[in-house]
Structure formats: structure tokens, C-alpha cells
């Protein structure tokens, strides 16, 4: 489930993190957008930090007060009087009654989506959550109790519950939409709830290869293997035949590559076949496959399909398949050695540990239905012959083959000139151009300006 996470107060932040949950695809990068009292973007914020300049200055406050103990030396966000109500689907009168922070949240939501290389229209109708941390608001008090306001937009304009809901409405996204008030901890509580919503099994159960797989639980792991030449070893758990790592291309979706543990089936199958050819071992001789088993429905299916194609083509006995991730959760960088440790201990004991949380194995794999492949759900004896250990990783690589012709759109032509001037002032960044191509592959509603540049 993709998510948005915001904090409200002297700063406004947003992160987008995409994951796989239920039957929703996509996963990838994290982007943040920041406005502070002294900066309009993260670059200006960084410059202020490294230049060691104090941005908190005296000046006219947004509020009128006469209290002698209240100082006018504060940090102030700029451009609060500017807002494109039509673009964000906000009624003109409502826009004038909205809390300025609500308007800024909408603006930064768009900026962060854009910086992530996405077109907002791509999010339409998807299961995406919005989580906002918010605290006290002077604007809320004024909007609710100002008797001069008679048009009825005051409460909806300043209600904190609308901070998240308005973003969900604008993007037409269908996930949870929560504004969380936990005083000074509001931002971290919102972040905590947002993280729990993405690619994590809510019940702490990693249901590898199960029909009801819904993401993996995270877990810690520290493991070490001591390797020796066989002739020098005083104790042997297993013999290493071959180890190989290789980047496997991702799936090309309608809006670009699908990230996460999804891989192109044909590429993964080819890699496995070449591996066993190089090892001079027939895949049919492998007794047990310790699979990755991320418990995301798409990735699990892809992995089982590859195993079926490579190991079960001319098989006469049943291939056993399991995943230690179901037993202890996803251990991130330690996943590979964790899986190998399970196999080595299985060799030592003579039986392999069964998967947890797999009461109903998925039935969309032919080899599982006809018995050529079997998911080990109870501890099972093994002959300790050949065992395969598969691993997957979410590593991002960028390779640009995009021409230097760039087409863009914007709310108005003047914005295009600013973007083009900025692009011409810097060295070409292939990653940035790839993101811009992805953003503008489809029309962005409300963008009236069109233009192109050759870099």
C-alpha cells in the first residue's frame, strides 16, 4: 500500500513510500518535500543548514496580538496568500476559509508526487493511505468561532480531520485517511502508523505462498558463516556447489518498472537454468528449494512459476519448497544467510522445518495442484542431497537510453520557462529526465501549458 505521511506545524513534510500489500502492485522510492519558515524546498533548507544562518527573524506576524510577553521573532512560511483552488478542486469560498496549512499540504502533496516521477492521475482509485500529524491550530479556533463568517465554509475549512481527507479526495485514492494529534509526538506517531500500513503483515504473520498472503513481517537477524576448504574442515554441515548473484530485470508496467520483489519471469527462469548448467547439476536432482517467499501475492506467484519451469519439467519425484521468512519474518540484508542457516541445520538434523501460516497454499500453480511441487508445512525428513537457496532483493539500478527531447506540461507557460531554464543551467541528469518522461507520459488534469526542449 503506498502512503503519504505529513507533519503539521512549523514544518510540513511528506514522504511517499510504495509497497506491495493485498493485491496492489508497485513499490519503490521515498521522496520528501519540505517547506520551513525560511525555505521553499529541500535544497534551500540544506543551504540554510550548511551556511549556518539563523532564519528566525523579527517581522510582521500573521496574527495581531497585544500581549507584552509574546514575541514577534518567529519563523514564517511564505506565500500563504497564494493557492490554485481550481487545480486542487477546492471551491473558491472554501479556499479563502481554509487553514493555510491545509493549502500547503495539498501543494506539497503534488510536488512530492511529481518529484517521485509520478503523474497524479496514476494514483487515481488506488489503495493509497494518507497520514498526517497535526497539533494546535490558531486558525481552527478563529474559523470555528468567528461570527462574521456566514457562508458555512469555516468548519470544513479549518477542521484538522480534513487535512488528510482533502488530499485523498483530490487524488481520488481509497486507502486510510487519518489526521493524528499526539501533541509534539504527532509526526512520529503518524509515521509509525504509515509504516505499519506498507508491506507489513498487520498480524505479524508472513504467509509465504499462501492464498491469503498479505505482506511480510520485519525481523532482526545477525548471522555468520565460517567457510573453509573441505580438506581443512574439522566439522562439515554442507558442501557449497555454486553461488551466483545477478541483477534480474524488473517487470515493465503501464507506468514504468514495477518495483519491489517482482521480477521478469522469463529473465529469472533463464538465470536459474544457466546457473544449473554452469554448476553441472540437473535441476531435477534438487530435493528441496529454500525459496524467498516474500508473501506478496505477485512476487510469490512469479517465484513459484520460475521454480516450476526450472525444477519440475521432467520431474519424477516431488520437489519440496519452503521459506524461512514464514518462520521468522523478513530479515532484510541477512535474508540470504538466514535461509542458508535453516538449510544447514536441516542437513544436521535430517529434516527441514515446515512453513508457518500456510493453511491454504495458493492453487494457481499447476505443479502444486498435480503434486510435482509440495509446500513443506510440517517438519519433513530429507535425504540431504542437493538443496537450492533462492534470494531476491530490491536494488534500484538506473540505465538511461532516453533521447534528450523532453516534453512537459504545466499550469501556465511561464512555469515551463522556469523549468527549462533550470534544466539548461545544470548537467544532464538521466535519472531526472526518466522521471520527467514518466510524469508527462499522460495528461495531468488542469495543466494548460505545453512545451518541449532539446537538451
C-alpha positions in Angstrom: 0.0 0.0 0.0 1.5 3.3 -0.9 1.3 6.0 1.7 1.6 9.7 2.3 3.0 10.9 5.5 2.8 14.5 6.6 3.6 16.6 9.7 2.0 19.9 10.5 3.4 22.8 12.5 6.5 24.9 11.8 7.4 22.4 9.1 5.5 20.4 6.6 7.0 17.2 5.4 5.7 14.5 3.1 7.0 11.1 2.3 5.8 8.7 -0.4 6.8 5.1 0.0 5.2 2.4 -2.2 4.9 -1.2 -1.3 3.0 -4.3 -2.1 0.0 -5.3 0.0 -3.0 -7.4 -0.7 -3.4 -7.3 -4.5 -2.0 -3.8 -5.0 1.3 -3.7 -7.0 4.1 -1.1 -7.1 6.8 -0.3 -4.7 9.8 1.8 -4.8 11.3 5.0 -3.6 10.9 7.5 -0.8 10.6 11.2 -1.6 10.3 14.1 0.8 9.2 17.7 0.3 9.8 20.3 2.9 8.9 23.9 3.5 10.1 25.8 6.5 9.9 29.3 7.6 12.9 30.2 5.6 12.9 27.8 2.6 10.5 26.7 -0.2 12.2 23.4 -0.9 14.7 20.9 0.4 17.6 22.5 -1.5 17.1 25.8 0.3 16.7 24.1 3.6 20.1 22.3 3.1 21.7 25.5 2.1 20.5 27.2 5.2 21.8 24.4 7.4 25.3 24.3 5.8 25.6 28.1 5.7 24.8 28.2 9.5 22.4 31.2 9.1 19.7 31.7 11.7 16.4 32.0 9.7 14.2 33.0 12.6 13.8 36.8 12.3 11.7 39.7 13.5 8.9 41.0 11.3 5.2 41.3 10.9 3.3 38.3 12.3 0.4 36.6 10.7 -1.5 37.2 13.9 -2.4 40.5 15.6 -1.7 40.5 19.3 -1.0 43.0 22.1 0.3 40.6 24.8 3.6 42.1 26.1 5.2 38.6 26.6 4.6 37.4 23.0 7.5 38.0 20.7 7.3 38.8 17.0 10.6 36.9 16.4 9.3 33.8 14.7 9.7 31.6 11.7 7.2 32.3 9.0 6.2 30.3 5.9 6.0 32.4 2.8 3.3 32.7 0.1 0.4 31.7 2.3 -1.8 34.0 0.3 -1.3 32.1 -2.9 -3.3 29.0 -3.8 -4.5 27.4 -7.0 -8.0 26.4 -5.9 -9.2 25.2 -9.3 -6.3 22.8 -9.7 -6.9 21.2 -6.3 -10.7 21.0 -6.8 -11.4 23.4 -3.9 -14.4 25.8 -4.0 -13.3 29.5 -4.2 -15.0 30.5 -1.0 -13.8 27.4 0.8 -10.2 28.2 -0.3 -10.5 31.6 1.4 -11.6 29.9 4.6 -9.1 27.1 4.7 -6.3 26.8 7.2 -3.2 27.9 5.3 -1.5 24.7 6.3 -4.2 22.7 4.6 -3.5 24.5 1.4 0.2 24.0 1.7 -0.3 20.3 2.4 -2.1 20.0 -1.0 0.6 21.9 -2.8 3.4 19.8 -1.3 1.5 16.6 -2.0 1.6 17.4 -5.7 5.3 18.4 -5.5 6.3 15.2 -3.8 4.3 13.1 -6.2 5.9 15.0 -9.1 9.4 14.7 -7.7 8.9 10.9 -7.3 8.5 10.7 -11.1 4.7 10.0 -10.9 1.8 11.6 -12.6 -1.1 12.2 -10.1 -3.5 10.5 -12.4 -1.6 7.2 -12.0 -2.8 7.2 -8.3 -6.5 7.5 -9.2 -8.6 4.9 -7.5 -5.7 3.0 -5.9 -5.4 1.9 -2.3 -3.2 4.7 -1.0 -3.2 6.0 2.5 -2.7 9.5 3.9 -1.4 10.0 7.4 -0.9 13.5 8.9 0.5 14.5 12.2 -1.1 17.8 13.5 -1.4 19.8 16.7 -2.9 23.0 17.9 -4.1 25.5 15.3 -5.0 29.1 15.9 -6.7 29.2 12.5 -9.0 26.4 13.6 -10.2 28.4 16.6 -10.7 31.5 14.5 -12.6 29.7 11.8 -14.9 27.9 14.1 -15.9 30.9 16.4 -15.7 33.9 14.1 -19.3 35.0 13.9 -18.6 37.2 10.9 -18.3 34.1 8.8 -21.7 33.3 7.5 -21.1 31.3 4.4 -20.7 28.0 6.3 -17.3 27.1 5.0 -15.5 27.9 8.3 -15.7 24.5 9.9 -14.8 22.4 6.8 -12.0 24.9 6.0 -10.2 24.6 9.3 -11.1 21.2 10.6 -8.0 19.2 11.1 -9.8 16.0 10.0 -9.9 17.5 6.5 -6.1 17.8 6.2 -5.8 14.1 5.2 -9.3 13.7 3.7 -8.9 16.6 1.3 -5.7 15.1 -0.2 -7.5 11.7 -0.5 -10.4 13.4 -2.3 -8.2 15.4 -4.6 -6.3 12.3 -5.7 -9.3 10.0 -5.6 -7.3 7.5 -3.5 -9.1 4.8 -1.5 -6.8 3.9 1.4 -6.9 5.1 5.1 -7.0 8.9 5.5 -6.1 9.9 9.1 -5.1 13.1 10.8 -3.3 12.2 14.1 -3.0 14.6 17.1 -0.4 13.4 19.6 0.9 16.7 20.6 4.7 17.0 20.0 4.8 13.3 19.0 2.2 13.7 16.3 4.7 13.5 13.4 6.3 10.3 14.7 3.0 8.7 15.6 1.8 9.4 12.1 5.0 8.0 10.6 4.6 4.9 12.8 1.0 4.3 11.6 2.1 4.9 8.0 5.0 2.4 8.2 2.7 -0.2 9.6 0.4 0.2 6.6 3.0 -0.6 3.9 4.2 -4.1 3.0 3.9 -5.3 6.6 1.8 -8.1 7.8 -0.6 -6.5 10.2 -0.9 -9.6 12.3 2.9 -10.3 12.3 2.5 -13.4 10.2 4.4 -13.8 7.0 2.2 -16.1 4.9 4.7 -17.2 2.3 3.0 -18.9 -0.8 -0.4 -18.9 1.0 -3.7 -17.8 -0.7 -4.1 -15.1 1.9 -0.6 -13.7 1.7 -0.6 -10.0 2.7 3.0 -8.9 3.2 5.9 -9.8 5.4 6.7 -9.0 9.0 10.1 -7.4 9.6 12.6 -9.1 11.9 16.1 -8.8 13.1 18.9 -11.2 12.3 22.6 -11.4 12.8 24.4 -14.5 11.4 27.9 -15.5 10.4 29.2 -18.5 8.4 32.7 -19.8 8.8 33.9 -21.1 5.4 36.8 -23.5 4.9 38.2 -25.7 2.3 36.8 -29.1 2.7 40.2 -30.7 3.3 40.8 -28.4 6.3 37.4 -28.6 7.9 37.0 -30.5 11.2 33.2 -30.2 11.0 31.1 -30.1 7.9 27.4 -29.1 7.7 27.2 -29.0 3.9 29.3 -28.6 0.7 28.9 -25.4 -1.4 28.5 -26.3 -5.0 27.9 -22.9 -6.6 27.0 -19.3 -5.6 25.9 -16.7 -8.1 24.3 -13.2 -7.8 23.0 -11.3 -10.8 20.7 -8.4 -11.5 17.4 -9.6 -13.0 15.3 -7.1 -14.9 12.1 -5.8 -13.4 8.6 -6.1 -14.8 7.7 -3.3 -17.2 4.3 -1.9 -16.1 2.0 0.5 -17.8 3.6 3.5 -16.0 7.2 2.2 -15.8 9.0 -0.5 -14.0 7.2 -2.4 -11.2 9.4 -2.2 -8.1 9.8 -4.4 -5.1 10.5 -8.2 -5.3 8.7 -8.6 -8.6 11.0 -9.8 -11.4 10.5 -10.6 -15.1 9.6 -14.3 -15.1 11.5 -15.2 -18.3 14.7 -13.5 -17.1 14.5 -15.2 -13.7 13.9 -18.6 -15.3 16.8 -18.1 -17.7 19.1 -17.2 -14.8 18.2 -20.3 -12.9 18.6 -22.6 -15.9 22.0 -21.1 -16.7 23.0 -21.4 -13.0 22.5 -25.2 -13.0 24.1 -25.6 -16.4 27.2 -23.8 -15.0 27.1 -25.9 -11.9 26.8 -29.1 -14.0 23.9 -30.2 -11.8 20.5 -31.2 -13.2 17.7 -29.2 -11.6 15.6 -32.4 -11.3 18.2 -33.7 -8.8 17.5 -30.9 -6.3 15.5 -32.3 -3.4 14.4 -29.1 -1.7 14.2 -25.4 -2.7 14.5 -22.8 0.1 12.7 -20.1 -1.7 12.5 -16.4 -0.9 8.7 -16.3 -0.2 8.1 -12.6 0.3 4.4 -13.1 1.0 3.4 -10.6 -1.6 0.9 -12.3 -3.9 2.5 -11.2 -7.2 6.1 -11.9 -6.2 5.2 -15.3 -4.7 3.4 -16.4 -7.9 6.3 -15.3 -10.0 8.8 -17.2 -7.9 6.8 -20.4 -7.9 6.3 -20.2 -11.6 10.0 -19.9 -12.2 10.7 -22.8 -9.8 8.0 -24.9 -11.7 9.6 -24.2 -15.1 13.2 -25.0 -14.0 12.8 -27.8 -11.4 9.6 -29.6 -12.4 9.7 -30.1 -16.2 10.8 -33.7 -16.2 10.5 -34.5 -12.5 9.6 -38.0 -11.3 9.5 -37.2 -7.5 8.0 -34.3 -5.6 10.0 -31.1 -5.2 9.8 -29.7 -1.6 9.6 -26.0 -1.2 9.8 -23.8 1.9 10.7 -20.3 3.1 12.3 -19.4 6.4 10.7 -16.0 6.0 7.4 -17.6 7.1 9.1 -18.8 10.3 10.8 -15.6 11.5 9.9 -12.8 9.1 11.8 -10.7 6.6 15.4 -10.1 7.8 16.4 -7.7 5.0 20.1 -7.9 4.2 20.5 -11.0 6.4 17.9 -12.9 4.4 20.3 -15.0 2.3 22.4 -16.3 5.1 19.3 -16.8 7.3 17.9 -19.1 4.6 21.2 -20.9 4.3 21.4 -21.4 8.0 18.0 -23.1 8.0 19.1 -25.5 5.3 22.4 -26.3 7.1 20.6 -27.1 10.3 18.2 -29.2 8.3 21.1 -31.2 7.0 22.4 -31.6 10.5 19.1 -32.8 11.9 18.0 -34.7 8.8 14.7 -32.9 8.5 13.6 -29.5 7.2 11.5 -27.1 9.2 8.0 -26.5 7.8 6.4 -23.2 6.8 4.2 -21.4 9.3 1.0 -19.6 8.4 0.2 -21.5 5.2 -3.1 -23.3 6.0 -4.2 -22.9 2.4 -1.4 -22.9 -0.2 -2.1 -21.0 -3.4 -3.6 -23.1 -6.1 -2.7 -21.1 -9.2 0.5 -23.1 -9.9 0.0 -26.3 -11.8 2.9 -28.2 -10.2 1.3 -27.5 -6.7 -2.0 -28.9 -7.9 -0.7 -32.1 -9.6 1.9 -32.9 -6.8 5.2 -32.2 -8.6 5.8 -29.5 -6.1 4.8 -29.5 -2.4 5.0 -26.7 0.2 6.5 -28.1 3.4 4.1 -27.1 6.2 5.1 -29.8 8.7 8.7 -30.7 9.6 9.8 -33.2 7.0 12.6 -35.7 6.6 15.1 -35.1 3.8 17.7 -37.2 2.1 20.3 -34.4 2.4 21.2 -34.4 -1.3 21.0 -31.2 -3.4 19.3 -28.2 -1.9 18.7 -24.8 -3.6 18.6 -21.5 -1.8 16.9 -18.7 -3.7 17.1 -15.0 -2.8 15.6 -11.7 -4.1 16.5 -8.2 -3.4 15.0 -4.7 -4.1 18.0 -3.0 -5.6 17.5 0.0 -7.9 19.6 0.5 -11.0 19.3 3.3 -13.5 20.3 3.0 -17.1 19.2 5.9 -19.3 18.6 5.3 -23.0 16.1 8.2 -23.2 16.6 10.8 -26.0 17.3 14.3 -25.0 13.9 15.6 -26.3 11.8 16.4 -23.3 8.1 17.4 -23.4 6.4 18.9 -20.4 3.1 20.5 -19.3 2.3 23.0 -16.6 -0.5 25.1 -15.2 0.8 28.0 -17.3 3.5 28.8 -19.9 5.6 30.9 -17.5 6.3 27.9 -15.3 7.6 25.9 -18.3 10.2 28.6 -19.0 11.4 28.4 -15.4 11.7 24.6 -15.6 13.6 24.7 -19.0 16.0 27.4 -17.7 16.7 25.3 -14.7 17.4 22.2 -16.8 19.7 24.1 -19.1 21.7 25.5 -16.2 22.7 22.1 -14.9 24.4 19.0 -16.3 22.0 16.5 -17.8 20.7 14.0 -15.2 19.4 10.9 -16.9 17.5 9.8 -13.9 15.7 13.1 -13.7 14.8 13.0 -17.4 13.5 9.5 -16.9 11.3 10.7 -14.1 10.0 13.6 -16.1 9.2 11.4 -19.1 7.2 9.1 -16.8 5.3 12.0 -15.2 4.3 13.6 -18.5 3.6 10.4 -20.4 -0.1 11.0 -19.7 -2.1 14.2 -19.4 -2.2 15.9 -16.0 -5.7 17.4 -15.5 -5.5 21.2 -15.1 -2.2 21.7 -17.0 -2.9 24.2 -19.7 0.7 25.0 -20.8 2.6 22.7 -23.2 6.2 22.9 -24.3 9.3 21.0 -25.2 13.1 21.3 -25.0 16.0 19.5 -26.6 18.9 19.0 -24.2 
